[in-house]
Amino acid sequence: MRQAVKRDSTHKNHIITTIIPAYNAEKSICHALDSLRKQDEKNIQIIIIDDGSSDNTGIEVLSYMDKHADMDIVYLCQDNAGPGAARNLGLEYADGTYICFLDSDDFVPAHAYKQYLNVANTYDCDVVIGSYMRRVDNEKWYIPDYIRKLCHDSDGINLAGDYVVAMKNPSLWNRMYKRDFLNSNKIRFLNENHGEDCVFNLDVLKYAASVYTTDSICYCYSKRINGRDSVSTSWSYVNTISRIRAIDTYFLYFDGIGDVYAEIVYINSHISYLMDGIRTIKDKDERNSLYQSFMESLSKYIGNK
């Protein structure tokens, strides 16, 4: 069941729509919204999708909306269906020329959206990829080596069709997408809790005519390993079987494209990733069941070859 609380917009057309899936985010959602309020670019529509939270996420969001009436915020509620379904719902309500995604426990530097737009206007981009910083368990912020190299070495280079970009950096939140491009190519998320970001970006790179990068830091991502894992990084039976379903969807993706190198990278990296994750499942029966499900998916690929 869906409910919607919408604030009347003073803008007919927004430059950017930022979509935020939120699940039990009462402690972090206001910090994420503060980072959007401080953006150099002010013409932003914000869509929050409460994905069946059981805490006070809704109270925090509604209170924030009352305090900051100048911000154009749409608050939507749905039964828990995962981040893919939540983002798809957000896309239904979006009216921005461009789409950005923000996780409810992260934040965006104040200059980020201006930097995205500078690149988009220069190259008429379908997609802009920005550099980002990450932090693990509240330690020091750092830029991952791959994203540093990608954004630095690819300055001024069109990455459209480079599927390895989606596999080595499958994240959504350090990108800005042209909304008309997503809609015209019917690019949407799988209704999965995990793996939906890589699948989404593979489709993006398949259809995009122009994908460019910026070396500017456009996102700050905080990951938890010690203590309670975040939803997106934890290994459980439910999460892992979702990853297997997502990968199964795209095992034969590259056959029609004919990109053998990308196919090898995809199969190799995801097999290793899943096998390492399955090993961490403590319950023996669950672990064996996951191995069986994964081998059934893999056998389709092997049989096709």
Secondary structure, 3 states (H helix, E strand, C coil): CCEEEECCCCCCCCCEEEEEEECCCCCCHHHHHHHHHCCCCCCEEEEEEEECCCCCHHHHHHHHHHHCCCCEEEEEEECCCCHHHHHHHHHHHCCCCEEEECCCCCECCCCHHHHHHHHHHHHCCCEEEEEEEEEECCCCCECCHHHHHHHHHCCCCCCCCCHHHHHHCCCCCCEEEEHHHHHHCCCCCCCCCCCHHHHHHHHHHHHCCCEEEEEEEEEEEEECCCCCCCCCCCCCHHHHHHHHHHHHHCCCHHHCCCCHHHHHHHHHHHHHHHHHHHHCCCCHHHHHHHHHHHHHHHHHHHHHC
